[in-house]
């Protein structure tokens, strides 16, 4: 496996539990690299699958990685969608048992007990006659095995080597996003927001702005002024690369000044020194690659990077892990059988991933088009599964 993403770590945990040997390689130089940027992942329909792939001791500690440790999964939970201009509630969507998890904490949990080999940059994949595959790395080392699984994220090197860099390159959706993590100076307002958005609140606006806010972390549970919230502010169109953090924040506050409460106060309450990240959102539609007899495959964002507005990415990553683990258990008895079941996994994953990626693009385009927003998959289906 290549790269220490959550998908790869989950797969490593389940392979370890069922006694299948593996090695996991990470391109980063060490485990201690500081990542200033953090966000949460929303797991809902895949929670039962996550329980199947996580060892029991880690499953029981999963709650420690939640963004809000007091929030419990419940099918009675809901996501509130508002017109951020008027404050009118547009729709209450079922939460499907959603729980939000810190990406950093979840990654740390899933890495426990896993021997990760760092500073390994994949440079070449070599097929060994009819069976086996060798991964070659930039430091001159290599590793051979039955299967290579690329779990190396949306800009996957494994995918590049399978398809060629041009064909593997993610495609621009035309949607741009600002994101920021911050604390409110008012403890009372922070407490109000925590009680008001147990899952998340979404604001849609006639201007085409989509606004998502959720609780990211509670460093000191008894001190609301320390709680960290995150907003995602997205729109259809490019972002101005000349803007710095102050310019991006000024743009948010200028537009939000016309919003209704609490969206106005949320945006105007962002501290002036907050880092505002700007991104162009991309996707890649999975497809079959040149036959390799089941010796190389992809999983997670390496296989089907999608837009996030319906929250399907991490859930499909977890399903990939479960499908792969089941396939490898079936193929354990026979090397040729293993390659056959991996090829079968490829077909299922690609078929599912193609629909999910295309749906995520459609969803994003509709949510940012006011008169069409109610027709979006998110507004019709909430975050429920298609498969």
C-alpha positions in Angstrom: 0.0 0.0 0.0 1.2 3.5 -0.7 0.7 6.6 1.5 -0.6 7.1 5.0 -4.2 8.3 4.3 -7.1 7.2 6.4 -8.1 4.7 3.7 -4.7 3.1 3.7 -4.5 3.0 7.5 -8.0 1.5 7.8 -7.1 -1.2 5.3 -3.9 -1.9 7.2 -5.8 -2.4 10.4 -8.3 -4.9 8.9 -5.6 -6.8 7.0 -3.6 -7.1 10.2 -6.7 -8.4 12.0 -7.3 -11.1 9.4 -3.7 -12.1 9.2 -2.8 -10.9 5.7 0.8 -9.7 5.4 1.4 -6.2 4.0 3.8 -3.2 4.0 2.6 0.4 4.1 4.7 3.2 2.6 4.3 6.9 3.2 5.8 9.7 1.1 6.1 12.1 4.1 9.4 12.2 5.9 8.1 11.3 9.3 5.0 10.9 11.5 5.6 14.2 13.3 5.2 16.5 10.3 3.0 19.4 11.5 -0.1 20.0 9.5 -1.5 23.5 10.2 -4.7 22.8 8.2 -7.4 20.6 9.7 -10.9 19.6 8.9 -13.5 17.0 9.9 -14.9 14.0 8.0 -18.6 13.1 8.3 -19.3 9.4 8.5 -22.9 8.3 8.4 -24.1 5.3 6.2 -20.7 3.7 6.4 -20.5 3.6 10.2 -21.6 0.0 10.4 -19.0 -0.8 7.8 -16.4 1.1 9.8 -17.2 -1.2 12.8 -16.5 -4.2 10.6 -13.0 -3.0 9.5 -11.8 -1.4 12.8 -10.4 -3.7 15.5 -12.7 -3.8 18.5 -10.4 -1.9 20.8 -10.1 1.0 18.3 -13.8 1.0 17.6 -14.6 1.5 21.3 -12.2 4.5 21.3 -13.6 6.0 18.1 -15.7 8.5 20.1 -12.5 10.1 21.3 -11.9 11.3 17.7 -15.2 13.0 17.4 -15.2 16.8 16.8 -17.9 17.0 19.5 -17.5 14.2 22.1 -21.0 14.9 23.5 -22.7 14.2 20.1 -24.0 10.6 19.7 -25.1 9.0 16.5 -28.9 9.0 16.2 -31.2 8.5 13.2 -33.3 11.3 14.7 -30.5 13.8 14.0 -31.0 16.2 11.1 -29.1 18.8 9.0 -30.8 22.2 8.8 -30.6 24.0 5.5 -31.5 27.7 5.5 -31.8 30.6 3.1 -28.8 32.5 4.6 -30.3 35.8 3.2 -33.6 35.6 5.0 -33.1 33.0 7.7 -35.9 30.9 6.4 -35.6 27.2 7.0 -35.6 25.5 3.6 -35.5 21.9 4.7 -34.6 19.6 7.5 -32.6 16.7 6.1 -32.1 13.4 8.0 -28.6 13.0 9.4 -28.6 9.2 8.8 -26.8 8.7 12.1 -24.0 11.1 11.1 -21.0 11.7 13.3 -18.2 14.1 12.6 -14.6 13.1 13.3 -11.3 15.0 13.4 -9.3 13.9 10.4 -6.1 14.3 12.5 -7.4 12.3 15.5 -8.9 9.6 13.3 -5.7 9.2 11.4 -3.7 8.9 14.6 -6.2 6.3 15.9 -6.0 4.2 12.8 -2.2 4.3 12.7 -1.8 2.7 16.1 0.2 -0.6 15.9 0.9 -0.1 12.2 4.6 -0.1 11.0 4.7 2.7 8.5 7.8 3.2 6.3 8.4 6.9 5.8 10.1 9.0 3.1 9.1 6.6 0.3 8.2 8.3 -3.0 6.9 5.9 -5.5 8.6 6.2 -8.9 7.8 3.1 -10.9 5.5 0.0 -10.9 7.0 -3.2 -12.5 4.9 -6.2 -13.2 6.6 -9.5 -12.5 5.7 -11.8 -15.4 2.3 -13.4 -14.8 2.2 -12.9 -11.1 3.3 -10.3 -8.6 4.3 -6.6 -8.8 7.2 -4.5 -7.6 7.1 -0.9 -6.3 10.2 1.2 -6.8 11.0 4.2 -4.7 13.0 7.4 -5.2 15.6 6.3 -2.6 16.5 3.3 -4.6 14.6 0.7 -2.5 11.9 -1.5 -3.8 9.2 -3.9 -2.5 7.6 -6.9 -4.3 4.3 -8.5 -3.5 1.2 -10.0 -4.9 -0.8 -6.7 -5.1 -0.1 -3.0 -4.9 -2.9 -0.9 -3.5 -2.8 2.9 -4.1 -4.5 4.7 -1.2 -2.5 7.9 -1.8 -5.2 10.5 -2.1 -6.8 12.7 -4.8 -3.4 13.4 -6.5 -2.4 9.7 -6.5 1.0 8.8 -7.8 -0.3 5.2 -8.3 -3.1 6.5 -10.5 -0.6 8.6 -12.5 1.5 5.5 -13.2 -1.6 3.5 -14.2 -3.1 6.0 -16.5 -0.4 8.5 -17.4 -0.2 11.9 -15.7 -2.5 13.7 -18.2 -5.3 11.1 -18.0 -5.0 10.8 -14.2 -5.1 14.5 -13.5 -8.1 15.7 -11.5 -10.6 17.8 -13.4 -11.8 21.3 -12.3 -15.4 21.4 -11.2 -15.6 25.2 -11.6 -16.4 25.5 -7.9 -14.1 27.5 -5.6 -14.0 27.5 -1.8 -12.8 29.5 1.1 -12.4 27.6 4.4 -11.4 28.8 7.8 -11.1 27.5 11.4 -11.5 29.9 14.3 -12.9 30.5 17.8 -15.6 33.1 18.6 -14.6 35.8 21.1 -18.0 35.4 22.7 -18.4 32.3 24.9 -22.2 32.7 24.9 -22.3 32.8 21.1 -20.0 29.8 20.8 -22.3 27.9 23.2 -25.4 28.9 21.3 -23.8 27.7 18.0 -22.8 24.3 19.5 -26.3 23.7 20.8 -27.8 25.0 17.5 -25.7 22.8 15.1 -25.3 19.3 16.6 -24.4 18.1 13.1 -24.0 21.1 10.9 -26.0 24.0 9.4 -26.0 24.9 5.8 -26.8 28.3 4.3 -27.8 28.6 0.7 -28.0 32.1 -0.8 -29.6 33.7 -3.9 -26.1 35.0 -4.7 -24.9 31.5 -5.2 -22.9 31.2 -2.0 -23.0 27.9 -0.1 -22.0 28.1 3.5 -21.4 25.2 5.8 -20.5 25.6 9.5 -19.7 22.9 12.1 -17.9 22.4 15.4 -14.4 21.2 14.7 -12.8 20.8 18.1 -13.5 21.5 21.8 -10.0 21.9 23.4 -11.4 22.9 26.7 -15.0 21.7 27.0 -15.9 24.0 29.9 -14.5 27.1 28.0 -16.7 27.8 24.9 -14.3 30.6 23.8 -11.7 27.9 23.1 -13.9 25.9 20.9 -12.9 25.8 17.2 -15.5 26.1 14.5 -15.0 25.7 10.8 -16.8 27.3 7.8 -16.7 26.3 4.2 -17.7 29.1 1.9 -18.1 28.1 -1.8 -19.4 29.5 -5.0 -19.4 28.7 -8.7 -16.6 30.5 -10.4 -12.8 31.1 -9.9 -11.2 32.6 -6.9 -8.9 35.6 -7.1 -5.3 34.3 -6.5 -4.1 37.8 -5.8 -6.1 38.0 -2.5 -4.3 37.3 0.7 -6.0 36.1 3.9 -7.1 39.6 4.8 -8.5 40.1 1.3 -10.4 36.8 1.4 -11.8 37.6 4.8 -12.9 41.0 3.7 -14.7 39.4 0.8 -16.5 37.0 3.1 -17.5 39.8 5.5 -18.7 42.1 2.8 -21.1 39.6 1.4 -22.1 38.2 4.8 -23.1 41.7 6.0 -26.4 41.3 4.2 -27.0 37.8 5.6 -29.6 37.0 8.3 -28.7 35.8 11.7 -26.9 33.7 12.8 -25.0 33.5 9.5 -24.2 37.2 9.6 -22.7 37.0 13.1 -20.8 33.8 12.3 -19.0 35.4 9.4 -18.5 38.8 10.9 -17.2 37.1 14.0 -14.2 35.5 12.3 -11.1 37.1 13.9 -9.1 39.4 11.6 -5.9 37.2 11.8 -7.6 34.0 10.7 -6.0 32.0 7.9 -8.4 31.7 5.0 -7.6 28.9 2.6 -8.7 29.2 -1.0 -9.2 26.1 -3.1 -10.5 25.1 -6.6 -12.5 21.9 -6.2 -11.6 19.0 -8.4 -12.8 15.5 -9.2 -11.8 12.5 -11.2 -14.2 9.9 -12.7 -12.9 6.3 -12.2 -12.5 4.0 -15.1 -10.9 0.7 -15.9 -7.2 0.7 -16.6 -5.0 -1.4 -18.8 -5.4 -5.0 -17.6 -2.8 -5.9 -14.9 -4.4 -9.2 -13.8 -5.5 -7.7 -10.5 -2.0 -6.8 -9.4 -2.6 -3.1 -8.9 -5.7 -1.4 -7.6 -6.9 1.9 -6.1 -9.0 2.8 -3.1 -10.4 5.9 -1.5 -9.7 9.3 -2.9 -7.0 7.8 -5.1 -9.8 5.9 -6.9 -12.7 8.4 -6.9 -11.9 11.9 -5.6 -15.3 13.7 -5.5 -16.8 17.0 -4.3 -17.8 17.1 -0.7 -21.2 18.8 -0.5 -23.1 15.6 0.1 -20.5 14.1 2.3 -20.0 10.8 0.4 -16.2 10.7 0.0 -15.1 9.2 3.3 -18.1 6.8 3.4 -17.1 5.4 0.0 -13.5 5.1 1.2 -14.7 2.9 4.1 -16.8 0.8 1.7 -13.7 0.3 -0.5 -11.8 -1.0 2.5 -14.5 -3.4 3.4 -14.9 -4.6 -0.2 -11.1 -5.0 -0.6 -10.7 -6.9 2.7 -13.5 -9.3 1.8 -12.0 -9.8 -1.6 -8.6 -10.6 -0.1 -10.1 -13.0 2.4 -11.7 -14.9 -0.5 -8.5 -14.9 -2.5 -6.3 -16.0 0.3 -6.6 -19.7 -0.6 -5.2 -19.3 -4.1 -2.8 -16.7 -5.7 -4.7 -16.8 -9.0 -8.0 -16.5 -7.1 -6.7 -13.5 -5.3 -6.0 -11.6 -8.6 -9.5 -12.6 -9.9 -11.3 -11.2 -6.8 -9.2 -8.0 -6.9 -10.3 -7.6 -10.6 -13.9 -8.1 -9.4 -13.4 -5.5 -6.7 -12.1 -3.1 -9.4 -15.3 -3.5 -11.4 -17.6 -2.9 -8.4 -15.6 0.0 -7.1 -15.4 1.7 -10.5 -19.1 1.3 -11.2 -20.0 2.7 -7.8 -17.4 5.4 -7.9 -18.3 6.7 -11.3 -21.9 7.3 -10.2 -20.9 8.9 -6.9 -18.3 11.2 -8.5 -20.7 12.4 -11.2 -23.4 12.9 -8.6 -21.1 15.0 -6.5 -20.4 17.3 -9.4 -24.1 17.6 -10.3 -24.9 18.3 -6.6 -22.3 21.1 -6.3 -23.4 22.8 -9.5 -27.1 22.8 -8.4 -26.4 23.9 -4.9 -24.6 26.9 -6.1 -27.4 27.8 -8.6 -30.2 29.3 -6.4 -33.2 28.4 -8.6 -32.1 24.8 -9.0 -30.8 24.1 -5.5 -33.8 22.2 -4.3 -33.3 19.7 -7.2 -29.8 18.8 -6.0 -29.1 15.2 -4.8 -28.3 16.7 -1.3 -31.7 18.4 -1.0 -33.5 15.3 -2.3 -31.5 12.5 -0.6 -29.6 14.2 2.2 -26.5 12.2 2.8 -28.0 8.7 2.4 -26.3 6.0 0.2 -27.1 5.4 -3.4 -25.9 1.8 -3.2 
